[in-house]
Amino acid sequence: MPQRPPTLHASRSVDRHNQYDKWRGSSTERGYDYKWQRVRKLKLSLQPICELCDANDIVTTASIVHHIKHVDTNPELRLTMSNLTSVCPSCHQQLHTNDDKLQS
């Protein structure tokens, strides 16, 4: 007879998420302030299609603005349009997965 999957306790999940948020800091503390929101909105209005999908002749709406050169190592490029690319969530996940593999 199949076993019942474990019960998830929402309060534990919320606690872990809250701890992670405290460790990460607020979006403002991480550099995503009003200036960033304006630049992000401008980038998505200029390039609303995922640039990585578009390079493969696939049309996907972009909802994320990704820094090509990481902000933690290149803070001066944080708001530079040439350092930004519009991507869909799938491509953004792939970019960060590839980054993790390169850093290992």
KOLBA-112711 format. One record per atom (N, C-alpha, C): residue number from 1; residue in one letter; atom name; x negated, y, z. Coordinates in pm, 1 decimal, decimal comma. Example, Ala and Ser with C-alpha at 12.3 -4.5 7.8 and 13.67 -1.06 7.14 Angstrom:
2
    n  res  atom         X         Y         Z
    1    A     N   -1319,0    -569,0     780,0
    1    A    CA   -1230,0    -450,0     780,0
    1    A     C   -1320,0    -330,0     780,0
    2    S     N   -1285,0    -225,0     708,0
    2    S    CA   -1367,0    -106,0     714,0
    2    S     C   -1290,0       3,0     787,0
//
This chain:
104
    n  res  atom         X         Y         Z
    1    M     N     -83,8    -117,6       0,0
    1    M    CA       0,0       0,0       0,0
    1    M     C     -88,7     124,5       0,0
    2    P     N     -57,1     225,2     -83,7
    2    P    CA    -140,8     345,7     -89,1
    2    P     C    -138,4     422,3      42,2
    3    Q     N    -252,5     484,9      68,9
    3    Q    CA    -261,7     565,3     191,2
    3    Q     C    -213,5     707,1     163,6
    4    R     N    -158,6     764,5     265,5
    4    R    CA    -110,9     901,8     257,7
    4    R     C    -231,2     995,9     260,2
    5    P     N    -232,6    1099,3     174,2
    5    P    CA    -344,6    1193,6     175,8
    5    P     C    -348,2    1269,8     308,1
    6    P     N    -465,6    1317,2     346,3
    6    P    CA    -475,4    1391,3     472,7
    6    P     C    -392,7    1519,2     468,4
    7    T     N    -341,0    1554,7     583,4
    7    T    CA    -262,0    1676,7     596,2
    7    T     C    -355,5    1795,8     606,4
    8    L     N    -328,6    1897,3     527,8
    8    L    CA    -408,6    2019,6     534,4
    8    L     C    -343,5    2116,0     631,6
    9    H     N    -421,6    2172,1     716,5
    9    H    CA    -372,6    2267,8     814,1
    9    H     C    -406,6    2407,9     765,7
   10    A     N    -304,5    2482,7     732,3
   10    A    CA    -323,6    2616,5     676,3
   10    A     C    -404,0    2706,0     768,7
   11    S     N    -383,3    2695,5     898,1
   11    S    CA    -452,5    2784,3     991,6
   11    S     C    -603,3    2760,1     988,4
   12    R     N    -646,6    2635,6     972,5
   12    R    CA    -790,5    2606,5     964,0
   12    R     C    -849,6    2664,1     836,4
   13    S     N    -776,6    2650,5     727,8
   13    S    CA    -822,9    2704,4     600,8
   13    S     C    -834,9    2856,2     607,9
   14    V     N    -737,1    2921,1     667,0
   14    V    CA    -739,5    3066,7     682,5
   14    V     C    -856,1    3107,4     770,7
   15    D     N    -881,2    3034,0     878,4
   15    D    CA    -993,1    3064,3     967,2
   15    D     C   -1126,2    3057,6     891,6
   16    R     N   -1144,7    2951,7     812,3
   16    R    CA   -1268,9    2938,0     735,9
   16    R     C   -1282,3    3052,7     635,5
   17    H     N   -1172,3    3088,5     571,4
   17    H    CA   -1175,0    3197,4     473,7
   17    H     C   -1209,7    3329,5     542,6
   18    N     N   -1151,7    3354,2     658,1
   18    N    CA   -1180,6    3477,4     732,6
   18    N     C   -1326,8    3483,1     775,3
   19    Q     N   -1382,5    3370,1     817,6
   19    Q    CA   -1523,2    3365,8     856,5
   19    Q     C   -1612,3    3396,5     736,0
   20    Y     N   -1577,7    3338,8     621,7
   20    Y    CA   -1654,0    3362,4     499,4
   20    Y     C   -1647,1    3510,0     460,4
   21    D     N   -1528,9    3570,8     469,8
   21    D    CA   -1514,3    3711,6     436,3
   21    D     C   -1598,7    3799,5     528,0
   22    K     N   -1602,9    3766,5     656,9
   22    K    CA   -1684,4    3844,0     751,0
   22    K     C   -1832,4    3832,0     714,8
   23    W     N   -1875,2    3712,6     677,8
   23    W    CA   -2014,2    3690,0     640,7
   23    W     C   -2050,1    3766,5     513,4
   24    R     N   -1959,3    3764,2     414,5
   24    R    CA   -1981,3    3830,1     285,9
   24    R     C   -1977,5    3980,6     295,4
   25    G     N   -1895,9    4033,3     381,3
   25    G    CA   -1875,4    4177,5     389,3
   25    G     C   -1760,5    4218,4     299,3
   26    S     N   -1713,8    4337,8     319,0
   26    S    CA   -1600,6    4386,8     239,1
   26    S     C   -1645,1    4414,2      95,9
   27    S     N   -1548,4    4430,5       8,2
   27    S    CA   -1582,1    4460,4    -130,9
   27    S     C   -1658,9    4592,8    -139,9
   28    T     N   -1622,6    4688,6     -58,0
   28    T    CA   -1694,1    4817,1     -56,8
   28    T     C   -1837,8    4797,9     -11,0
   29    E     N   -1857,9    4716,6      92,3
   29    E    CA   -1994,0    4690,1     141,5
   29    E     C   -2078,2    4618,7      36,0
   30    R     N   -2014,9    4543,8     -52,2
   30    R    CA   -2086,6    4471,7    -158,0
   30    R     C   -2102,6    4555,5    -284,1
   31    G     N   -2058,9    4682,9    -281,7
   31    G    CA   -2081,2    4772,0    -394,6
   31    G     C   -1963,2    4788,0    -488,3
   32    Y     N   -1848,4    4730,3    -454,8
   32    Y    CA   -1730,7    4741,6    -540,3
   32    Y     C   -1639,3    4852,3    -488,2
   33    D     N   -1687,6    4975,4    -502,3
   33    D    CA   -1617,4    5092,5    -451,9
   33    D     C   -1531,5    5155,0    -561,9
   34    Y     N   -1484,5    5276,9    -538,0
   34    Y    CA   -1398,1    5346,5    -633,1
   34    Y     C   -1468,4    5367,4    -768,4
   35    K     N   -1597,7    5401,0    -764,2
   35    K    CA   -1671,7    5419,5    -889,4
   35    K     C   -1672,7    5289,7    -970,3
   36    W     N   -1696,2    5178,3    -901,6
   36    W    CA   -1695,9    5049,1    -969,7
   36    W     C   -1558,0    5019,8   -1029,1
   37    Q     N   -1452,7    5045,6    -954,7
   37    Q    CA   -1317,9    5019,2   -1005,4
   37    Q     C   -1290,4    5098,3   -1132,7
   38    R     N   -1337,0    5222,3   -1138,6
   38    R    CA   -1318,3    5304,3   -1258,9
   38    R     C   -1396,8    5248,5   -1376,7
   39    V     N   -1522,8    5210,8   -1353,7
   39    V    CA   -1606,3    5155,6   -1460,9
   39    V     C   -1549,0    5021,9   -1508,4
   40    R     N   -1504,5    4939,1   -1415,2
   40    R    CA   -1445,0    4809,9   -1448,9
   40    R     C   -1321,6    4828,6   -1537,4
   41    K     N   -1237,0    4920,7   -1497,8
   41    K    CA   -1115,0    4947,4   -1574,7
   41    K     C   -1148,8    4998,3   -1715,2
   42    L     N   -1247,6    5085,6   -1725,8
   42    L    CA   -1291,0    5137,5   -1855,1
   42    L     C   -1344,9    5024,5   -1942,7
   43    K     N   -1429,7    4939,2   -1886,4
   43    K    CA   -1488,7    4828,3   -1963,0
   43    K     C   -1379,7    4735,9   -2017,2
   44    L     N   -1282,0    4702,3   -1932,8
   44    L    CA   -1174,5    4613,5   -1977,0
   44    L     C   -1084,1    4680,9   -2079,9
   45    S     N   -1071,2    4812,6   -2072,8
   45    S    CA    -988,9    4881,4   -2173,8
   45    S     C   -1062,1    4888,4   -2307,7
   46    L     N   -1193,9    4902,4   -2303,2
   46    L    CA   -1273,3    4905,9   -2426,5
   46    L     C   -1291,9    4766,7   -2486,9
   47    Q     N   -1301,7    4665,9   -2402,1
   47    Q    CA   -1324,2    4528,5   -2447,6
   47    Q     C   -1230,2    4434,8   -2371,7
   48    P     N   -1103,8    4426,9   -2413,1
   48    P    CA   -1006,3    4344,3   -2340,6
   48    P     C   -1013,7    4194,7   -2371,8
   49    I     N   -1096,4    4157,1   -2468,2
   49    I    CA   -1111,9    4016,6   -2506,8
   49    I     C   -1242,0    3963,7   -2447,2
   50    C     N   -1238,8    3839,9   -2397,4
   50    C    CA   -1359,6    3776,6   -2342,0
   50    C     C   -1468,6    3775,5   -2449,0
   51    E     N   -1581,0    3835,0   -2417,5
   51    E    CA   -1689,4    3846,3   -2514,5
   51    E     C   -1753,9    3711,3   -2544,7
   52    L     N   -1756,3    3621,8   -2448,4
   52    L    CA   -1815,6    3490,2   -2472,0
   52    L     C   -1724,4    3403,0   -2557,9
   53    C     N   -1596,0    3406,1   -2530,1
   53    C    CA   -1500,5    3332,5   -2613,2
   53    C     C   -1499,2    3389,9   -2754,7
   54    D     N   -1500,4    3521,1   -2764,3
   54    D    CA   -1496,0    3588,8   -2893,6
   54    D     C   -1615,5    3548,2   -2980,6
   55    A     N   -1729,8    3529,0   -2918,6
   55    A    CA   -1849,3    3485,5   -2993,1
   55    A     C   -1828,8    3347,4   -3055,0
   56    N     N   -1734,7    3269,3   -2999,6
   56    N    CA   -1703,3    3136,4   -3051,9
   56    N     C   -1569,7    3135,7   -3126,9
   57    D     N   -1527,0    3253,1   -3171,5
   57    D    CA   -1401,6    3269,0   -3246,4
   57    D     C   -1278,6    3221,2   -3170,3
   58    I     N   -1280,3    3241,6   -3039,3
   58    I    CA   -1166,1    3209,2   -2953,9
   58    I     C   -1116,9    3340,6   -2893,4
   59    V     N    -987,6    3362,9   -2896,6
   59    V    CA    -931,9    3486,1   -2841,4
   59    V     C    -874,1    3456,1   -2703,5
   60    T     N    -936,5    3513,2   -2601,5
   60    T    CA    -893,7    3496,4   -2462,6
   60    T     C    -898,6    3632,8   -2395,1
   61    T     N    -798,2    3663,9   -2318,1
   61    T    CA    -794,9    3791,1   -2246,0
   61    T     C    -899,7    3791,6   -2134,9
   62    A     N    -976,9    3897,7   -2130,9
   62    A    CA   -1076,9    3914,2   -2024,9
   62    A     C   -1009,5    3978,8   -1903,9
   63    S     N   -1043,3    3930,9   -1786,8
   63    S    CA    -990,6    3990,5   -1663,6
   63    S     C   -1100,9    4019,7   -1562,7
   64    I     N   -1223,1    3983,3   -1598,5
   64    I    CA   -1337,2    4000,0   -1507,8
   64    I     C   -1447,2    4075,4   -1582,0
   65    V     N   -1513,1    4166,3   -1511,1
   65    V    CA   -1629,9    4234,2   -1566,0
   65    V     C   -1751,2    4178,4   -1492,7
   66    H     N   -1839,6    4118,1   -1568,5
   66    H    CA   -1956,6    4048,4   -1514,0
   66    H     C   -2082,6    4132,0   -1535,7
   67    H     N   -2167,1    4137,7   -1433,1
   67    H    CA   -2297,1    4204,6   -1445,9
   67    H     C   -2394,1    4106,9   -1512,3
   68    I     N   -2454,9    4146,6   -1621,3
   68    I    CA   -2550,0    4061,6   -1691,6
   68    I     C   -2674,7    4043,5   -1605,4
   69    K     N   -2730,7    4154,9   -1561,0
   69    K    CA   -2842,2    4150,1   -1465,5
   69    K     C   -2781,6    4171,6   -1328,1
   70    H     N   -2812,6    4083,5   -1235,9
   70    H    CA   -2750,1    4082,9   -1103,5
   70    H     C   -2770,9    4214,4   -1028,0
   71    V     N   -2666,9    4255,6    -959,7
   71    V    CA   -2668,6    4380,4    -883,1
   71    V     C   -2766,7    4372,6    -766,6
   72    D     N   -2779,6    4254,8    -705,8
   72    D    CA   -2870,1    4244,8    -590,4
   72    D     C   -3016,4    4266,3    -629,4
   73    T     N   -3053,6    4234,9    -753,0
   73    T    CA   -3192,0    4256,8    -797,0
   73    T     C   -3208,5    4381,5    -882,9
   74    N     N   -3096,9    4433,2    -937,2
   74    N    CA   -3099,9    4552,0   -1022,9
   74    N     C   -2988,0    4648,8    -984,2
   75    P     N   -2989,7    4702,8    -863,4
   75    P    CA   -2879,4    4787,7    -818,5
   75    P     C   -2861,2    4913,4    -903,7
   76    E     N   -2966,0    4958,0    -968,7
   76    E    CA   -2955,6    5078,0   -1051,3
   76    E     C   -2870,4    5055,1   -1177,3
   77    L     N   -2845,9    4928,3   -1212,4
   77    L    CA   -2765,5    4895,3   -1330,8
   77    L     C   -2620,1    4862,9   -1297,0
   78    R     N   -2582,9    4884,4   -1172,0
   78    R    CA   -2449,9    4847,1   -1124,1
   78    R     C   -2337,2    4906,6   -1206,7
   79    L     N   -2349,0    5031,2   -1248,7
   79    L    CA   -2243,7    5099,9   -1321,2
   79    L     C   -2280,3    5126,9   -1467,7
   80    T     N   -2384,2    5062,7   -1517,5
   80    T    CA   -2430,6    5082,1   -1654,2
   80    T     C   -2352,8    4992,1   -1749,4
   81    M     N   -2282,7    5052,4   -1845,5
   81    M    CA   -2196,8    4977,0   -1936,5
   81    M     C   -2273,3    4869,2   -2013,9
   82    S     N   -2397,4    4895,1   -2050,0
   82    S    CA   -2474,6    4797,3   -2127,0
   82    S     C   -2511,2    4674,0   -2043,9
   83    N     N   -2493,7    4682,2   -1912,9
   83    N    CA   -2520,9    4568,9   -1824,6
   83    N     C   -2393,0    4492,8   -1789,2
   84    L     N   -2283,4    4527,3   -1853,6
   84    L    CA   -2154,7    4465,7   -1821,5
   84    L     C   -2101,8    4388,1   -1940,9
   85    T     N   -2031,6    4279,8   -1912,4
   85    T    CA   -1964,5    4203,4   -2015,8
   85    T     C   -1825,7    4164,0   -1966,9
   86    S     N   -1727,9    4175,8   -2054,3
   86    S    CA   -1590,0    4136,8   -2021,3
   86    S     C   -1575,1    3987,7   -2045,4
   87    V     N   -1526,7    3916,2   -1943,9
   87    V    CA   -1513,4    3770,8   -1956,6
   87    V     C   -1382,4    3721,9   -1895,9
   88    C     N   -1342,6    3604,3   -1937,7
   88    C    CA   -1226,6    3537,4   -1878,9
   88    C     C   -1273,3    3460,6   -1755,1
   89    P     N   -1182,1    3419,0   -1668,4
   89    P    CA   -1222,1    3346,0   -1547,8
   89    P     C   -1301,9    3218,7   -1577,5
   90    S     N   -1265,1    3146,5   -1682,4
   90    S    CA   -1336,0    3022,6   -1716,7
   90    S     C   -1481,9    3049,8   -1753,2
   91    C     N   -1503,7    3149,2   -1836,3
   91    C    CA   -1641,3    3183,6   -1874,7
   91    C     C   -1719,5    3239,5   -1756,6
   92    H     N   -1653,2    3315,9   -1670,9
   92    H    CA   -1721,0    3371,1   -1553,2
   92    H     C   -1768,4    3258,7   -1461,5
   93    Q     N   -1683,4    3159,1   -1441,7
   93    Q    CA   -1722,5    3043,6   -1359,6
   93    Q     C   -1841,9    2972,4   -1422,9
   94    Q     N   -1838,6    2958,4   -1553,5
   94    Q    CA   -1948,0    2892,3   -1624,0
   94    Q     C   -2078,1    2971,7   -1609,9
   95    L     N   -2070,2    3103,3   -1619,4
   95    L    CA   -2188,9    3186,8   -1601,6
   95    L     C   -2250,8    3166,2   -1464,2
   96    H     N   -2166,8    3163,3   -1361,8
   96    H    CA   -2220,7    3146,7   -1226,3
   96    H     C   -2267,2    3004,2   -1200,2
   97    T     N   -2205,0    2906,5   -1262,0
   97    T    CA   -2252,8    2768,4   -1250,6
   97    T     C   -2390,1    2755,6   -1312,6
   98    N     N   -2409,4    2817,4   -1428,0
   98    N    CA   -2539,8    2815,0   -1493,7
   98    N     C   -2644,2    2889,6   -1410,9
   99    D     N   -2606,7    3000,8   -1347,6
   99    D    CA   -2697,9    3074,4   -1260,3
   99    D     C   -2744,1    2987,2   -1145,5
  100    D     N   -2650,1    2915,5   -1084,1
  100    D    CA   -2684,2    2828,0    -971,8
  100    D     C   -2782,0    2718,5   -1014,5
  101    K     N   -2763,4    2663,6   -1133,1
  101    K    CA   -2851,7    2558,2   -1183,7
  101    K     C   -2991,5    2614,9   -1208,6
  102    L     N   -2999,4    2737,4   -1261,5
  102    L    CA   -3128,9    2797,8   -1288,9
  102    L     C   -3204,7    2829,9   -1160,9
  103    Q     N   -3132,4    2864,3   -1054,3
  103    Q    CA   -3197,3    2899,2    -927,0
  103    Q     C   -3241,9    2776,7    -848,7
  104    S     N   -3187,8    2659,7    -880,3
  104    S    CA   -3224,9    2536,5    -807,2
  104    S     C   -3362,0    2487,2    -845,0
//
